[in-house]
Amino acid sequence: MFENRGGLKVVGCRSYCRSGARNLRVVLGITGASGIVYGVRVAEELAKSGVELTVVVSDAARRVLAAEMPEGMKVLEKGGRVLGAGEGEADIASGSTKFDATVICPCSMKTLSAIANGYADNLISRNADVALKEHRKLVLVVRETPLNAIHLENMLKLARLGVVIMPASPGFYHKPKTIDDLVDHIVGKIMDVLEVESNLYKRWGN
């Protein structure tokens, strides 16, 4: 819930504004699942909203970027600091670093499994592990179909720990006309979970 107090934007019990108090700090992990456009659009919208953004891109995600969205890396670099998943010494690998939320978008089933089983083998899964142990918001935009029992069990395990499991399955009640409309529906949902204002899709009843 947002509330204005002399220009200050209040989100839950924390305070953020574009100038004055510190900005919301978000880590965005991008893994090697299809649907890389979701992650690029999230980065674009978060940066536009004044969020302090760190993007971590896996090697597999770079290959998907080259295949699905060759211009995507330039967009990511404009949005904030970009790190590789192999940079395990980065500050966001430690719980002493103050970040508010982690979003993994898209989240591959390999990354989902690593997080669910505490296998912090790269910067993306390690940062997610930190988010869990420090009780910070963790959002996984999973991208796979169909799902097998292992995928579902891993999601259930994390959901019971308070992780937001958000399948990349856009709705159609807002009458989308383009692929961008479908993508923005999911990106808008992510922004809602982070409590960052956006106007990316038409809400039900509006």
C-alpha positions as CSV (number, residue, x, y, z in Angstrom):
1,M,0.0,0.0,0.0
2,F,1.4,3.4,-1.0
3,E,1.0,6.5,1.0
4,N,2.3,10.0,0.3
5,R,4.0,11.9,3.2
6,G,5.6,15.1,2.0
7,G,6.7,13.5,-1.3
8,L,7.9,10.3,0.5
9,K,6.7,7.0,-1.0
10,V,5.9,4.4,1.7
11,V,5.9,0.7,0.8
12,G,4.8,-1.5,3.7
13,C,7.1,-0.6,6.6
14,R,10.0,0.7,4.5
15,S,10.3,4.1,3.0
16,Y,11.5,5.0,-0.5
17,C,11.6,8.0,-2.8
18,R,13.4,8.9,-5.9
19,S,15.3,11.6,-4.0
20,G,15.9,11.9,-0.3
21,A,15.5,8.5,1.2
22,R,17.2,5.6,-0.5
23,N,15.6,3.9,-3.5
24,L,14.2,0.4,-3.5
25,R,17.1,-2.0,-4.2
26,V,16.2,-5.0,-6.3
27,V,18.4,-7.8,-7.7
28,L,17.1,-9.3,-11.0
29,G,18.4,-12.7,-12.0
30,I,18.0,-13.7,-15.6
31,T,18.4,-17.4,-16.3
32,G,18.5,-19.6,-19.5
33,A,14.7,-20.2,-19.9
34,S,12.8,-19.1,-23.0
35,G,10.9,-15.9,-22.4
36,I,13.9,-13.7,-21.9
37,V,11.8,-10.7,-23.0
38,Y,10.1,-10.8,-19.6
39,G,13.3,-10.2,-17.7
40,V,14.4,-7.4,-20.1
41,R,11.1,-5.6,-19.7
42,V,11.2,-6.0,-15.9
43,A,14.7,-4.4,-15.9
44,E,13.5,-1.6,-18.2
45,E,10.4,-0.8,-16.0
46,L,12.2,-1.0,-12.7
47,A,14.9,1.4,-13.9
48,K,12.3,3.7,-15.2
49,S,10.7,3.7,-11.7
50,G,13.9,4.8,-10.0
51,V,14.7,1.4,-8.5
52,E,18.4,0.8,-7.8
53,L,18.9,-2.3,-9.9
54,T,21.5,-5.0,-10.1
55,V,21.1,-7.5,-12.9
56,V,22.7,-11.0,-12.9
57,V,22.8,-12.8,-16.2
58,S,23.7,-16.5,-16.4
59,D,25.8,-17.9,-19.3
60,A,22.7,-19.8,-20.6
61,A,20.7,-16.6,-20.4
62,R,23.2,-14.9,-22.7
63,R,22.7,-17.6,-25.2
64,V,18.9,-17.2,-25.0
65,L,19.3,-13.4,-25.3
66,A,21.3,-13.9,-28.5
67,A,18.6,-16.2,-29.9
68,E,15.4,-14.4,-28.8
69,M,16.4,-10.8,-28.2
70,P,19.8,-9.8,-29.5
71,E,19.3,-6.1,-28.4
72,G,18.4,-7.2,-24.9
73,M,21.8,-6.9,-23.3
74,K,22.0,-3.2,-24.3
75,V,18.7,-2.6,-22.5
76,L,19.9,-4.4,-19.4
77,E,23.1,-2.4,-19.3
78,K,21.1,0.9,-19.5
79,G,19.0,-0.2,-16.5
80,G,21.7,-0.7,-13.9
81,R,24.7,-2.7,-12.9
82,V,25.1,-6.0,-14.8
83,L,27.0,-9.0,-13.4
84,G,27.7,-12.5,-14.5
85,A,26.4,-15.5,-12.6
86,G,30.0,-16.6,-12.1
87,E,30.9,-13.5,-10.0
88,G,30.5,-15.2,-6.7
89,E,32.5,-12.5,-4.9
90,A,30.0,-9.8,-5.7
91,D,28.4,-7.9,-2.7
92,I,24.9,-9.4,-3.3
93,A,26.3,-12.8,-2.4
94,S,26.4,-11.7,1.2
95,G,23.5,-11.1,3.7
96,S,25.3,-8.0,4.9
97,T,24.5,-6.3,1.7
98,K,21.2,-4.4,1.9
99,F,18.8,-5.2,-0.9
100,D,15.1,-5.4,-0.6
101,A,14.0,-8.0,-3.1
102,T,15.2,-10.5,-5.6
103,V,13.3,-11.4,-8.8
104,I,14.4,-14.2,-11.0
105,C,12.8,-13.7,-14.4
106,P,12.6,-16.0,-16.3
107,C,13.5,-18.7,-13.8
108,S,14.6,-22.0,-15.3
109,M,13.7,-25.3,-13.7
110,K,17.4,-25.8,-13.0
111,T,17.6,-22.6,-11.0
112,L,14.3,-23.4,-9.3
113,S,15.8,-26.7,-8.2
114,A,19.0,-25.1,-7.0
115,I,17.2,-22.7,-4.8
116,A,14.7,-25.2,-3.5
117,N,17.6,-27.5,-2.5
118,G,20.1,-24.9,-1.1
119,Y,22.5,-25.5,-4.0
120,A,24.0,-22.0,-4.2
121,D,26.4,-22.8,-7.1
122,N,26.3,-19.4,-8.8
123,L,25.5,-15.8,-8.0
124,I,21.9,-16.1,-8.9
125,S,21.1,-19.1,-6.7
126,R,23.4,-17.7,-3.9
127,N,21.6,-14.3,-3.9
128,A,18.2,-16.2,-3.8
129,D,19.6,-18.2,-0.9
130,V,20.5,-14.9,0.9
131,A,17.0,-13.5,0.3
132,L,15.6,-16.7,1.9
133,K,17.8,-16.6,5.0
134,E,17.5,-12.9,5.5
135,H,13.7,-13.0,5.0
136,R,13.6,-10.7,2.0
137,K,11.2,-10.8,-0.8
138,L,11.9,-13.5,-3.4
139,V,9.9,-13.7,-6.6
140,L,10.4,-16.6,-9.1
141,V,8.9,-16.1,-12.6
142,V,9.0,-19.7,-13.6
143,R,8.9,-20.5,-17.3
144,E,8.3,-24.2,-18.3
145,T,5.5,-26.3,-19.7
146,P,4.4,-28.9,-19.1
147,L,5.5,-29.2,-15.5
148,N,6.5,-32.5,-14.0
149,A,6.1,-33.6,-10.3
150,I,9.6,-32.6,-9.4
151,H,9.0,-29.0,-10.7
152,L,5.8,-28.8,-8.8
153,E,7.3,-30.2,-5.6
154,N,10.1,-27.6,-5.8
155,M,7.6,-24.8,-6.2
156,L,5.5,-26.0,-3.3
157,K,8.6,-26.2,-1.1
158,L,9.5,-22.6,-1.8
159,A,5.9,-21.3,-1.7
160,R,5.7,-22.7,1.9
161,L,8.7,-20.6,2.7
162,G,7.0,-17.5,1.5
163,V,8.5,-17.3,-2.0
164,V,6.3,-15.8,-4.6
165,I,5.9,-18.3,-7.4
166,M,4.7,-16.5,-10.5
167,P,4.3,-18.5,-13.7
168,A,4.8,-16.5,-16.9
169,S,1.2,-17.1,-17.9
170,P,-0.5,-13.8,-18.9
171,G,-4.2,-13.3,-18.7
172,F,-6.5,-12.2,-21.5
173,Y,-9.2,-10.3,-19.7
174,H,-7.5,-7.0,-20.6
175,K,-8.0,-7.8,-24.3
176,P,-4.3,-7.9,-25.4
177,K,-3.7,-6.9,-29.0
178,T,0.0,-7.5,-29.2
179,I,2.7,-9.7,-27.8
180,D,3.9,-6.6,-25.8
181,D,0.5,-6.4,-24.2
182,L,0.9,-10.0,-23.0
183,V,4.4,-9.5,-21.7
184,D,3.5,-6.3,-19.9
185,H,0.7,-8.1,-18.1
186,I,3.2,-10.3,-16.4
187,V,5.7,-7.4,-15.9
188,G,2.9,-5.4,-14.3
189,K,2.1,-8.2,-11.9
190,I,5.8,-8.4,-10.9
191,M,5.7,-4.6,-10.2
192,D,2.6,-5.1,-8.1
193,V,4.3,-7.8,-6.0
194,L,7.3,-5.4,-5.5
195,E,4.8,-2.6,-4.6
196,V,6.2,-0.4,-7.3
197,E,3.7,1.8,-9.1
198,S,3.1,1.0,-12.8
199,N,0.3,1.3,-15.4
200,L,1.3,-1.6,-17.6
201,Y,-2.0,-3.3,-18.0
202,K,-5.7,-2.7,-17.6
203,R,-6.9,-3.9,-14.2
204,W,-10.1,-6.0,-13.8
205,G,-13.1,-3.7,-13.7
206,N,-11.3,-0.6,-14.9
